[in-house]
Amino acid sequence: MTRSVLVFRLAAGRRDAFVEMFRRLEVLRRSSRQPGFLRAQLFVRADDTDEALVTADWESPEAYQGWLDNPVRAEIGEHLEPLLAAEPEPRVYELVEDVGPDREGA
C-alpha cells in the first residue's frame, strides 16, 4: 500500500473557506474514482492553525501517479489555489508495518 500526504499551508483566515471549497468540489469523492484508490481523509490542525492535510491510500505508487496525471486534479487545484499561502507539499510513503487490533503486521 502507498500513502500520499499533502500538506496545505492556507492563506491567513481562509481555513473554513478552504474546507468549504474542498467539500463543494468533492475532491475526495472525485479522487475515489481513480483506479487503485483505497481511501482518503481531509484533516485540519486541531490548534486552529491555517493548515490542512490530505492523506490517501493507494494500491501502488503507480495508482497515485495516475491521480497526479488526472486532468480533474489540475482543475481542482485551480479552484483551491487562491486559498493557499504556498504550494502544497506532497509526500509519498510505502507501508512497511501495520499493527492494529485486527492485524498482526504487514
Backbone hydrogen bonds, N-H to C=O, Kabsch-Sander energy under -0.5 kcal/mol:
donor,donor_aa,acceptor,acceptor_aa,energy
2,T,58,W,-2.7
3,R,93,Y,-3.2
4,S,56,A,-2.8
5,V,91,R,-2.9
6,L,54,V,-2.6
7,V,89,E,-2.0
8,F,6,L,-0.5
8,F,52,A,-3.2
9,R,7,V,-0.6
10,L,8,F,-0.7
10,L,50,D,-2.0
11,A,83,L,-2.6
14,R,11,A,-2.3
18,F,14,R,-2.6
19,V,15,R,-2.5
20,E,16,D,-2.5
21,M,17,A,-2.6
22,F,18,F,-3.0
23,R,19,V,-2.4
24,R,20,E,-2.7
25,L,21,M,-2.6
26,E,23,R,-1.1
27,V,22,F,-1.8
30,R,26,E,-3.0
31,S,27,V,-2.4
32,S,28,L,-1.6
33,R,30,R,-1.0
34,Q,31,S,-1.9
37,F,34,Q,-2.0
38,L,57,D,-2.7
39,R,57,D,-1.3
41,Q,55,T,-2.7
43,F,53,L,-3.3
45,R,51,E,-1.7
48,D,45,R,-1.4
51,E,49,T,-2.4
52,A,8,F,-2.2
53,L,43,F,-2.5
54,V,6,L,-2.3
55,T,41,Q,-2.1
56,A,4,S,-2.1
57,D,39,R,-3.1
58,W,2,T,-3.3
59,E,36,G,-2.6
64,Y,60,S,-1.7
65,Q,61,P,-2.5
66,G,62,E,-1.9
67,W,63,A,-1.2
68,L,64,Y,-2.3
69,D,65,Q,-2.1
70,N,66,G,-0.5
70,N,67,W,-1.0
73,R,70,N,-1.1
74,A,70,N,-1.0
75,E,71,P,-1.9
76,I,72,V,-2.3
77,G,73,R,-2.3
78,E,74,A,-1.6
79,H,75,E,-1.0
79,H,76,I,-0.7
80,L,76,I,-1.7
81,E,77,G,-2.3
83,L,80,L,-2.2
84,L,81,E,-1.9
85,A,9,R,-2.9
86,A,9,R,-1.2
89,E,7,V,-2.5
91,R,5,V,-2.1
93,Y,3,R,-2.9
95,L,1,M,-2.7
100,G,103,R,-1.3
103,R,100,G,-1.5
